[in-house]
Each structure stands twice: as C-alpha cells, then as structure tokens.
Amino acid sequence: MNTYANKQHAAQSSEGDSGVALYPLKFEPILRPMIWGGSDICKFKNITPAEDGIGESWEISGVEGKISIVGNGELAGKPIDEVLRTSKARLVGKKVYEKFGNTFPLLIKFIDARDDLSIQVHPDDKLAKERHNSFGKTEMWYVIKASSDAFLYSGFSTQITSDEYIKTIENNSFTDKLQKYDVKTGDVFFLPAGRVHAIGAGCFIAEIQQTSDLTYRIYDYNRKDAQGNLRELHTELAKDAIDYNVYGNYQTEYTNRLNQPVELVTCEYFSTNLLEMDIPLARHYNALDSFVIYICMQGHCTLKDNNGNSVFIGQGETVLVPAETESVLIIPSETTKILETFIK
C-alpha cells in the first residue's frame, strides 16, 4: 500500500474541477464475510436478502483494493478516488488535500463480531511509513449494540515491559495484562495507534479510523482454522508498535444532550460528535476546511444543504458532505442518532 505516494499530487493545484457538481454522497457498502461475522449488519442496514456471516461493512473507503463506489446522483458508479482526483479540495478541504493528496483520509466501518476477534495493535504514522510506506492507524469505536455478556479489551491494566510482553504471549497470559470492559449501546473508546485492543463476541460497533489496513495480530487464543493451522501472528512487529503505558480509563466519558452536538473524540486525524435530535438541526461549516461524514446510528432523517440538494439518511447509512458545502439542515423524521465526523 503506497498511500504516501499520492501526497506528491497535492503540490499541484488543489482547487479541483469547478465543472463537476458536488452534493452529499452515498456509497455502495463493501460487505466482507468473516469467519467470526454475525447476522446484524444486513438487518441494521436494511439490506435484503440478509446475509449471515458478514463481519464488516466498509461504508467509505479509500483503501487500495477496497475503494468505495458512489451510489447516488450524477456521480453514481464512480469510485471515490476518481471523484477526489477531479474535485480535490472541493471535496475534502484545502488543508486535507495538501496533507493527504488523492487518498481519502478516513475509513468508516461497521463491525459485527459473533466470536472474539484477535488481540491487535496498529503502528503510528512514523513506524508505518518506515516499514510499509503507509499511514498509521488511529481509530475509535462507538458501540451500536451489545449482547448482555459482550466485552472488549482496550489498553493495559498492568504495567509490563516489551520483554515481559513476549513472555506473556509464550505462556498464554497476555489477556491477564489487558483492561477488560463490559460494554453497552453508546459506549465510546478512542484507540490511538499503539494501544492494544480487541473486540469481543457480541459487539456490534461503528469504527472510524485513518485510511490504513495495517494490523499487527498479537494473540489469537491459539485458535486453528478449518485446515488445523494457527493464524499468523505479528509478535515481533508489534513489539515496537505497542504503547506499554497504563492509563486511568480507556473509555470515553460523555453526557448526551438532546438536540445539541456532543463531542466524543478529537485528535489530529478526526473529530467526532454525537447528534441526537427530534427537531431540525442546522450545521454550519464556514470555519471548517474539511468534508463532513454523517453515520446514522438510529432513526432516519433528511439532510438538505445550502445548494438545494436533499438526501435521505436511514439507519445504517453513511453520507459524505463535500467540503465546499457551507451548511446543512438535518430534519429528523423521528428521534434520530447520528455520528458526525470531520478533520479539524
């Protein structure tokens, strides 16, 4: 994956083709069957016929080999990277385009885990560039739904050294060093690159992350595949990527406020707000040099922009609002819950 190569194009004009009309964009979901996949994604997104075993739905992706395709309007059928190459800063914002070029900088997913996922860590930008010529991977989770016994791991509960880390993998005690959380709908976790983490069985989450598919698999419970083979681990690669510090609380605490934006996460890679509303809510972007993504967690609404474009957003749908849009009015048909994501 050579995402850094695209940055050289940002040195050219970032204005984009003014002849291409932009509007709020929907994309065809990329459904990914997984051995650990559940049955919630198709139901949540109202996809028929429903498929079982879908572990992930990539809602917006600029990852090489898994590029999202526009699903609505005049640009339907075009891949997001083609729209970005044509529209440039008009789609993503001037500062964003100068930094990321023709690589769309965020990856939006739904993840449905029927079984425990492997314990993982992601490298930061520096290590990812050195090893893979790629961006690193900072991400966040929003729990959409969870079974009564659902849990996840985030960070360490006990201080260990890099050498002790290797020993715990060898003697199968690594999970004893991790912070375990029982989870419920609405729980939020911020996962900067370097934080060890894993999604447990019964978790259905929305994930917002940097555009990167780099994952170091640390531990997989010694599970074997259908052929009796252990899955590949990246124990040594992960050793230098892990943040071994212990922090007080790895869960994001917030207080929900009806009809007001609530900040969940803000970092250099993305900022995310929760919008829960039962009346129309206006959002103004005059001071924001970025696209905005809306991900509908509950209910449905109509989004109208300042150019007269209108789009319906149902539960499980994701919409990309171009950076050149000055404002939108979100009109809920019922109590609606939406994640709002952009780059500051």
N, C-alpha and C positions, 0 to 999 in steps of 0.2 A: 504494500500500500504506500503510495507516494504522494500523500496529501500536501506535503510542504512544497512540492514542485509547482503547485498551482498558484502559490503566492507571488511568483515572479510576474504573473499576468496583472497583478494589482498595480504594478508600476505604470501600466498603461492607463488610459482614460477610464475612470470608474463611473462615468455618468450613465452609460447604457444607451440602448436604442430607444429614443423617445417615441418611435412609431409603434412600439409594442404596448398595447393596453394591458395594464395590470389590474388585478382585482383580488379579493380574498380567494385563495386557492385551497381546494381539497385534493387529496391524493388517494390513489388506489392502495389499500393496505397490502403489505407484503406479509402473508401468513406463513409462519415457519413451524412445521411439525417437529416436535421434540419427543424423545423417549419419556421425558418427565412431564410433558404437556398435559393440560387438563381439558375441561369442557366449557369454560366460562367465556372465552374470548369471543366466539361467534355469537353467543347469546347476548353478551354485553353490547356488541356492535350491531346486533340485529342482522347478522349475515345468515342467509338461508340458501341451500340447506346447511345446517350447522355441522361443522366438522369437529370430531373429538381428537384429542392429542395435539392440539395447536398450543405450542408453548409460548410463542411470541407473535405479536403483530407489530411490524415496523411501520409506523404511521407516517413519519417524514424521515427520509434517509438520503444522505449524500455519500454513503459508504460505497466504495468501488465494488461493483458486482451486485449491489443491492440498492440501486438507485430508484427513488420514488418517481411515479408517473402521475402527472396531473389528471384528475378525474372529473373536473367540471369546467364549463365555459369554453371560450375560444381556444385556450391553450391545452385542452384535454388531449391526452395521448403523448404530450411532450414530457421528457424527463426533467427533473428539477435542475440538473446540472446544465442542460441546454438553456432553460429559462434564465438561470443565473448568468451564464456566459453572455446572453443577449441583454439582459436588464441590469446586471451588475449592481451598483449602489442603489438603484431604484428599488430593487427587490430586498436587499439586506441592509442597506445603510453604508455611508461612505467609509466610516472607520472600520466597520466589519469587513467590507470588501478589501480595504487596504491590508488588513491583517490576514484574512483567510483566502482571498482571491476567489477562484471558481470552485472552491469546496464549500458546500453548505455546512455551517459550523456546528449544528446541533442534530442529534439523533433522538427521535421520540418513539417510545415503545410501550406496548402493554405486555406484561409477563404473567403467565398463569402456571403456577407450579403445583403439580399433583404430587410430586415427590421432592425430597430435599435436593437442592442444587449444590454443586461443588463449592467449596470454600475458595475464594478468589481474591486477587488484588490486581490493580491496574497501575501501570507506570505513569509517572508525571511527564510533562512535555519534554523536559531535558533528557530523561532516560529513553523515552520513546523515540526521540529524534536520533540519539546516538545509536540505538540498537536496530530501529525499524524504519527510520526516516518517516516517522508518522507523528501525529499529535498524540498526547497522552489522553487519559480518560478520568475526568471528574464527573460525578453523576449525583442524582438524587432520586429517592423513591417516595411515592405517595401511595399509601395502601387504600385500594378501592374496596376490597372485600377480603375477609379473612375467616377461615374456619375457627371453631372455638379453641382448638389447640394449636393454631398457627403461630410460628415464631420466625425470627430471623437473627442472624449474627451481625454485629457491627462493632468493630474495634476490639481492643484487648481489655480484659478485666484485670489482668495480672501482668506486671512488667516482666518481659523476657528479653534476652539478647538475641542477636542473629544466630549465634551458635546454639543457644537453647532452642530456638525455633526449629533448627534441623533435627535436634534430638526428639522434640515432641512429634514431629512428623514420623520419625522412625519408630517410635513406641506408641503411636496412635493416641496420644494425649493432647493433641493440638487444640481440639474444641474446648478442653477444660480451661484454656487460657483466654477464651473469647467471651465478649459480653453478649449475653442472650436476651432477647426481648420478646415477650408475648405481644402480639400486635392485634389491632382492630382497625376498622374503617376510619380513615382520616389521619392515621399516624404518618409522620414525615421523618425521613432520615436523609441527611446530607452526607455524601461519601466522596470526600476529596481523594484524588489519586494517592495511593499508598495505604489507604485504610482497608484492612482485611474485612471481608464481608461474605455473607451467603444468605440466600432466600430459602426459607423452609417450606415444607409441604403445606398446602392450604392457603398460600399467599397469592393474591391477585393484585398486581401493582401497576402503576404508571411510572415509567422511568424516563427521565430527562438527562441527557449526557452529552459530552463532547462527541464530535464525529470521529469515532475510533472504534475499531473492533478488536483492540488489543486486550487480551485477558491472560493472566498467569494463573493457571489452576494449581492450587496449593495442595488440596486434600479432597479426596472423593470417597471417603469411608470404605476404602478397599473394595468398592463395587466392581463387578465384572460385566462386560457386555454379553450379548447373545452368543458370541463365539468363545466366551470364557476369558477374554482379555481384560486386563486392567486398563483404565483410561490413562492417557498420557498426562503426567504431572510436570509442572514447571518449577520445581522446588528451588533450584539454584537461581534461575532467572528472577524468581520472586524475592529472594533473599535481600537483594539490594534495592528493591522497589518498595518494601514494606516500611511503614511508619510504626515503629515499635513503642511510641509514647502511649501512655494511658491517660485518657481524658475523663472528666467527671460524668458527662452524659452525652451519648452519641445521638440521642433522639432530639429532633427539633420541637421545641415547645411553642405553641401559639394559641391565641384565643380567637375563635371565629367571631366575625361581626357581619350581620346580615346587611346586604346592600352597600358594603364598603370593602375595598381591596385589603387583604391581609397578606403582608409579606411573609413568605415561608423561607426562602433561600435567596441570598445574593452573594455572588462571587464574581471573579473576573470572567468566567466562562458563560454564565447565565444568571438571570434573576427570575424568580417565580413567585407569583401572587396567587392566592385563592380568592375567587369571586363567588360568593353565594348570594343569589338575588331572587326577589319575587316581584320587583318593579324594574322598569327600564333603567339601564346604567350607561352613562356616556363615558368614553375613554378618549383622552386627548394625547396626541403623540408629538406635538410641536417641538418639544425639547428632547425628543428621543430619536437618536440616529441609529435605528435598528428596526428590523422586522418584528412582528409580534405573533406568537403562536397561541391559539386557544385550543384546549383539550377538554371536551365535555365529559365530566365525571357522573353527572346525574341530571335528569330532565332534558329539556330541549329549548332552543331559543332561535331567534332570527338576528343576524348581525347585519347592520346597514352602515356603509362607510360614507364619507363626505363626497364621494364621486357618484353617488346614486346606486352603487352596487349593493345587492342584497343576497345573503346566503343563509340557508337553514343549517343549524348545527344540532344534531341529535346526540343522544348518549353514545359514547364510544367513538365519536367523530373528532377529527382534528383539522383545524383551519389555519393557514398561514396568511397573515395580513402583511402586504408589502410595506417596506419602509417609507415609501413616498406617500402613504396614506396619512392624512392629518388627524382623523378622528373616526371613531365608530360609535354606534349606538347599539347596545345589546338589549334585545327585547325578549324576556323570558315568557314562555307560554305557561309555565308553572314554576315552582321553586326549582332553580337550576344552579348547579355547582360546576364551576369551570376553573381550570388552571390556566394562568396567563404567564407566558414566558417570553423573555427578550434578552438582549445583551446591552448592558449599560455602557 
